[in-house]
């Protein structure tokens, strides 16, 4: 297995506070790795250590199979980043911003600015200044700046923060295209779990500085709970009835008319008929698989509060 990013027992302590607690990440080449956690969980601190913006208290960072300290700063020529907000010039156009980026990175333009703007959908912005861009356009130009030197790896810290649903969808489609068509490896940190479930191939979940889970999303989803929700005229009475007819029933009354059954139901039509035959009115019945967000909340429950 080839890891573009690997950490071994990475730890960061500020005074008496442990921000990142011995985490070992494994980001495979060609993957979109969703690095998930609440605000304050340790995501940005970890990314700052990956980029050597801050030094770890202990542990090791390997990028492209090489120890970071032994190949710094050359290794960063293969990485594009957005950490927190894109640092771009308000009074310059998209093209002028990228020209400056190419200059300070020592990158020859040779048409790459136009190609990059086309990639992120900003080729028609002309002389429009960055300060007049929509938030979605600003985020896309931030990604363009991270892409203009054609890196192998993108590290994006909350790139959809503050975007509306349309802007989030645009960024999602762009990142998928970069991975699938251009072979980029992408580490994306986020607390918007529903969005990451549509985007990522791999997941790492951090909470209070600890890595609680890491796997392919498809593998995690295989273990997600499946439950059946019922809307009936009397949820308490329906639960009492079903407890007599389904052995070791696991269920939860959500409201006077809402009942959630956690036990496996092989045939919802049979369940529906049972209830109707015993004079229950059934308004809705449907089986749902646990979402990544629900899995996350279950995983972190009992783990304690947030860490700043």
C-alpha positions as CSV (number, residue, x, y, z in Angstrom):
1,X,0.0,0.0,0.0
2,X,1.4,3.4,-1.0
3,X,0.7,6.2,1.4
4,X,1.1,9.8,0.2
5,X,0.6,10.9,3.9
6,X,1.5,8.8,6.9
7,X,1.9,9.9,10.5
8,X,3.1,7.8,13.3
9,X,1.9,8.7,16.9
10,X,1.8,12.4,16.0
11,X,1.2,14.5,19.1
12,X,0.9,18.2,19.8
13,X,0.8,19.7,23.3
14,X,0.2,23.3,24.1
15,X,1.2,23.8,27.8
16,X,-1.0,21.3,29.7
17,X,-3.5,20.9,26.8
18,X,-3.1,18.0,24.3
19,X,-4.5,19.2,21.0
20,X,-3.5,16.1,19.0
21,X,-3.1,12.8,20.8
22,X,-0.8,10.2,19.2
23,X,-2.6,9.9,15.9
24,X,-1.5,7.7,13.0
25,X,-3.0,8.7,9.6
26,X,-2.8,6.7,6.4
27,X,-3.7,8.6,3.2
28,X,-3.5,6.3,0.1
29,X,-2.4,7.6,-3.3
30,X,-5.4,8.5,-5.5
31,X,-7.8,8.8,-2.6
32,X,-10.1,11.5,-1.3
33,X,-9.5,11.3,2.5
34,X,-12.2,13.0,4.6
35,X,-10.6,14.1,7.8
36,X,-13.6,14.6,10.1
37,X,-14.2,16.2,13.4
38,X,-16.0,18.9,15.3
39,X,-14.6,22.4,15.4
40,X,-11.7,22.2,17.9
41,X,-11.2,18.5,17.5
42,X,-7.6,18.9,16.2
43,X,-8.0,18.8,12.5
44,X,-6.3,22.2,11.7
45,X,-3.5,21.5,14.2
46,X,-2.8,18.2,12.5
47,X,-2.7,19.8,9.1
48,X,-0.4,22.6,10.4
49,X,2.0,19.9,11.5
50,X,1.8,18.1,8.1
51,X,2.9,21.4,6.5
52,X,5.5,22.1,9.2
53,X,3.8,25.4,10.2
54,X,4.1,24.1,13.7
55,X,6.4,21.4,15.1
56,X,4.9,18.3,16.7
57,X,5.6,17.6,20.3
58,X,6.4,14.0,19.3
59,X,5.8,11.6,16.5
60,X,6.7,11.4,12.8
61,X,5.3,12.7,9.5
62,X,6.0,11.0,6.2
63,X,5.0,12.6,2.9
64,X,5.4,10.5,-0.3
65,X,7.2,7.9,1.7
66,X,9.9,10.3,2.9
67,X,10.3,11.6,6.4
68,X,9.3,15.3,6.4
69,X,12.4,16.6,8.2
70,X,14.7,15.0,5.7
71,X,13.2,16.4,2.6
72,X,12.0,19.8,3.6
73,X,11.1,22.2,1.9
74,X,11.5,20.5,-1.5
75,X,8.7,18.1,-0.8
76,X,6.2,20.9,-0.6
77,X,6.6,21.5,-4.4
78,X,4.4,18.4,-4.7
79,X,1.7,19.8,-2.4
80,X,-1.0,22.4,-2.8
81,X,-2.9,23.7,0.3
82,X,-5.7,25.8,1.6
83,X,-5.4,26.2,5.3
84,X,-8.4,28.2,6.8
85,X,-8.9,31.0,4.2
86,X,-7.2,31.6,0.8
87,X,-4.6,34.3,1.1
88,X,-5.2,36.3,-2.1
89,X,-5.0,39.9,-3.2
90,X,-8.4,41.7,-2.9
91,X,-7.7,44.3,-5.7
92,X,-6.3,41.9,-8.3
93,X,-8.0,39.7,-10.8
94,X,-7.9,35.9,-10.8
95,X,-5.2,35.9,-13.4
96,X,-3.1,38.5,-11.7
97,X,-3.3,36.6,-8.4
98,X,-2.1,33.4,-10.1
99,X,0.7,35.2,-11.9
100,X,2.0,36.4,-8.5
101,X,1.7,32.9,-7.1
102,X,3.7,31.5,-10.0
103,X,6.4,34.1,-9.6
104,X,7.0,33.5,-5.9
105,X,6.9,29.7,-6.4
106,X,9.3,29.9,-9.3
107,X,6.8,28.3,-11.7
108,X,6.9,29.1,-15.4
109,X,3.4,30.1,-16.7
110,X,3.6,28.3,-20.1
111,X,-0.3,28.4,-20.2
112,X,-0.8,26.7,-16.9
113,X,-2.7,29.8,-15.5
114,X,-5.3,29.5,-18.2
115,X,-5.5,25.8,-17.8
116,X,-6.0,26.1,-14.1
117,X,-8.6,28.7,-14.3
118,X,-10.5,26.5,-16.8
119,X,-10.2,23.6,-14.4
120,X,-11.9,25.5,-11.6
121,X,-14.4,27.3,-13.8
122,X,-13.0,30.8,-13.5
123,X,-11.8,31.3,-17.1
124,X,-14.4,34.0,-17.9
125,X,-13.8,36.3,-14.9
126,X,-11.7,38.8,-16.9
127,X,-10.6,41.8,-14.9
128,X,-13.1,41.3,-12.1
129,X,-11.3,41.8,-8.8
130,X,-11.1,39.1,-6.2
131,X,-13.0,41.3,-3.6
132,X,-16.0,41.3,-6.0
133,X,-16.1,37.5,-6.3
134,X,-18.8,35.4,-4.6
135,X,-17.7,33.3,-1.7
136,X,-17.8,30.2,-4.0
137,X,-15.7,31.9,-6.6
138,X,-13.2,32.9,-3.9
139,X,-12.9,29.3,-2.7
140,X,-12.4,28.1,-6.3
141,X,-9.6,30.6,-6.8
142,X,-8.1,29.4,-3.6
143,X,-8.1,25.9,-5.0
144,X,-6.7,27.3,-8.3
145,X,-3.8,28.8,-6.3
146,X,-3.2,25.4,-4.7
147,X,-3.3,23.7,-8.2
148,X,-1.3,26.1,-10.4
149,X,2.0,24.3,-9.9
150,X,0.3,21.0,-10.7
151,X,0.9,19.3,-7.3
152,X,0.3,15.6,-6.6
153,X,-1.4,16.2,-3.3
154,X,-4.0,18.7,-2.2
155,X,-4.5,19.5,1.5
156,X,-7.7,21.5,2.0
157,X,-8.8,22.7,5.5
158,X,-12.6,23.3,5.5
159,X,-12.8,24.4,1.8
160,X,-16.6,24.6,1.8
161,X,-16.8,26.7,5.0
162,X,-19.6,29.4,4.7
163,X,-20.7,28.3,1.2
164,X,-24.3,27.9,0.2
165,X,-25.6,24.5,-1.1
166,X,-24.9,25.5,-4.7
167,X,-21.3,26.5,-3.8
168,X,-20.7,23.3,-1.9
169,X,-21.9,21.2,-4.8
170,X,-19.5,23.1,-7.2
171,X,-16.5,22.4,-4.9
172,X,-17.5,18.7,-4.5
173,X,-17.8,18.2,-8.3
174,X,-14.4,20.0,-8.8
175,X,-12.6,17.8,-6.2
176,X,-14.1,14.6,-7.6
177,X,-12.9,15.6,-11.1
178,X,-9.4,16.4,-9.8
179,X,-9.2,13.0,-8.2
180,X,-10.8,10.8,-10.9
181,X,-9.5,12.6,-14.0
182,X,-6.2,14.1,-12.9
183,X,-5.2,11.5,-10.3
184,X,-4.8,14.0,-7.4
185,X,-4.7,12.7,-3.9
186,X,-6.8,14.9,-1.7
187,X,-7.0,15.3,2.1
188,X,-10.0,17.4,3.0
189,X,-10.9,18.3,6.6
190,X,-14.5,19.1,7.4
191,X,-17.2,19.1,10.0
192,X,-19.9,18.8,7.3
193,X,-20.3,15.0,7.4
194,X,-23.2,14.7,4.9
195,X,-21.1,16.4,2.3
196,X,-18.0,14.3,2.9
197,X,-20.2,11.1,2.6
198,X,-20.9,12.1,-1.0
199,X,-17.2,12.9,-1.8
200,X,-14.7,10.9,0.2
201,X,-13.3,7.4,-0.6
202,X,-11.6,7.1,2.9
203,X,-12.5,8.5,6.3
204,X,-10.6,9.4,9.4
205,X,-12.5,10.6,12.5
206,X,-10.8,12.7,15.1
207,X,-12.3,13.7,18.4
208,X,-10.6,15.5,21.3
209,X,-7.4,15.0,19.5
210,X,-7.8,11.2,19.2
211,X,-8.2,9.3,16.0
212,X,-11.3,7.2,16.7
213,X,-11.8,5.5,13.3
214,X,-10.0,5.2,9.9
215,X,-11.0,3.1,7.0
216,X,-12.4,3.1,3.4
217,X,-15.9,4.7,3.5
218,X,-17.3,1.7,1.8
219,X,-16.0,-0.5,4.6
220,X,-17.4,1.8,7.3
221,X,-20.8,1.9,5.6
222,X,-21.0,-1.9,5.6
223,X,-21.2,-1.7,9.4
224,X,-23.7,1.2,9.6
225,X,-26.9,0.3,11.4
226,X,-30.1,-0.2,9.5
227,X,-33.3,0.7,11.1
228,X,-37.0,0.9,10.3
229,X,-39.2,3.9,11.1
230,X,-42.9,3.6,11.6
231,X,-45.5,6.4,11.8
232,X,-48.6,4.9,13.5
233,X,-51.6,6.2,15.4
234,X,-50.2,5.1,18.8
235,X,-46.4,4.4,18.9
236,X,-46.4,3.2,22.6
237,X,-49.2,0.7,21.9
238,X,-47.5,-0.5,18.7
239,X,-44.2,-1.0,20.5
240,X,-46.0,-3.1,23.2
241,X,-47.7,-5.2,20.5
242,X,-44.4,-5.8,18.5
243,X,-42.5,-6.7,21.7
244,X,-44.9,-9.7,22.0
245,X,-44.4,-10.8,18.4
246,X,-40.7,-10.0,17.7
247,X,-38.2,-11.8,19.9
248,X,-35.7,-9.4,21.6
249,X,-37.2,-6.4,19.9
250,X,-34.9,-3.3,20.0
251,X,-37.0,-0.2,19.5
252,X,-37.4,3.4,20.5
253,X,-40.5,5.6,20.7
254,X,-39.5,8.9,19.1
255,X,-42.9,10.6,19.6
256,X,-46.5,9.7,20.1
257,X,-46.7,8.6,16.5
258,X,-43.1,7.7,15.7
259,X,-41.5,4.4,16.4
260,X,-38.0,3.4,15.4
261,X,-37.1,-0.4,15.2
262,X,-33.4,-1.1,15.5
263,X,-33.9,-4.9,15.2
264,X,-33.5,-6.3,11.6
265,X,-36.9,-6.4,9.7
266,X,-36.8,-8.9,6.8
267,X,-40.1,-7.9,5.3
268,X,-41.7,-4.5,6.0
269,X,-44.9,-5.6,4.1
270,X,-45.4,-8.4,6.6
271,X,-44.8,-6.0,9.5
272,X,-47.3,-3.6,7.9
273,X,-49.9,-6.3,7.6
274,X,-49.5,-7.4,11.2
275,X,-50.1,-3.9,12.5
276,X,-53.1,-3.3,10.3
277,X,-54.6,-6.7,11.2
278,X,-54.5,-5.7,14.8
279,X,-56.3,-2.4,14.2
280,X,-53.3,0.0,14.1
281,X,-53.3,2.8,11.5
282,X,-50.0,2.8,9.7
283,X,-49.2,6.1,7.9
284,X,-45.6,5.5,7.0
285,X,-43.1,2.7,7.1
286,X,-39.6,2.8,5.7
287,X,-36.1,1.3,6.2
288,X,-33.1,3.6,6.4
289,X,-29.4,3.0,6.7
290,X,-27.4,5.0,9.3
291,X,-25.7,8.1,7.8
292,X,-22.1,9.0,8.3
293,X,-23.2,11.8,10.5
294,X,-25.2,9.4,12.7
295,X,-22.3,7.0,12.8
296,X,-20.0,9.9,13.9
297,X,-22.3,11.0,16.6
298,X,-22.6,7.5,17.9
299,X,-18.9,7.1,17.8
300,X,-18.1,10.2,19.8
301,X,-20.8,9.8,22.4
302,X,-19.3,9.2,25.7
303,X,-15.9,10.5,24.5
304,X,-16.3,13.9,26.3
305,X,-16.6,17.4,25.1
306,X,-14.7,19.5,22.6
307,X,-11.1,20.5,22.9
308,X,-10.1,24.0,21.8
